[in-house]
Amino acid sequence: MIVEARGALCPVPTVLASLALEKRRPGEMVDLLADDPTTRRDLPGWCAEFGHRVLDVVELSRGFRIRIQKHL
């Protein structure tokens, strides 16, 4: 599932990722597209707090993609 959050400021991208993860089964992925630098810093901590795993962060021509795996 791809979540488009470019143009949104923190905490909106994290909230959108949370809502998307609620719809996923354990082990499934969510790709969050964002461009707010605060999200890049804060989302990994939020994921760790709730047991989700950040698999990678990839730079894009506009922003970045954070791939998240829902907790197992």
Long-range contacts (C-beta under 8 A, 24 or more apart in sequence): 1-28, 1-29, 1-30, 1-31, 2-30, 2-31, 2-33, 3-30, 3-31, 3-32, 3-33, 4-33, 5-32, 5-33, 5-34, 5-36, 5-39, 6-33, 6-34, 6-35, 6-62, 6-63, 7-35, 8-34, 8-36, 9-36, 9-38, 10-36, 10-38, 10-39, 10-42, 11-42, 13-39, 13-43, 14-39, 14-42, 14-43, 14-46, 17-43, 17-66, 17-68, 18-46, 18-50, 21-52, 21-68, 21-70, 24-70, 25-70, 26-70, 26-71, 26-72, 27-69, 27-70, 27-72, 28-69, 28-70, 29-55, 29-67, 29-68, 29-69, 29-70, 30-67, 30-68, 30-70, 31-65, 31-66, 31-67, 31-68, 32-65, 32-66, 32-67, 32-68, 33-60, 33-63, 33-64, 33-65, 34-63, 34-64, 34-66, 35-62, 35-63, 35-64, 39-66, 40-64, 40-66, 43-68
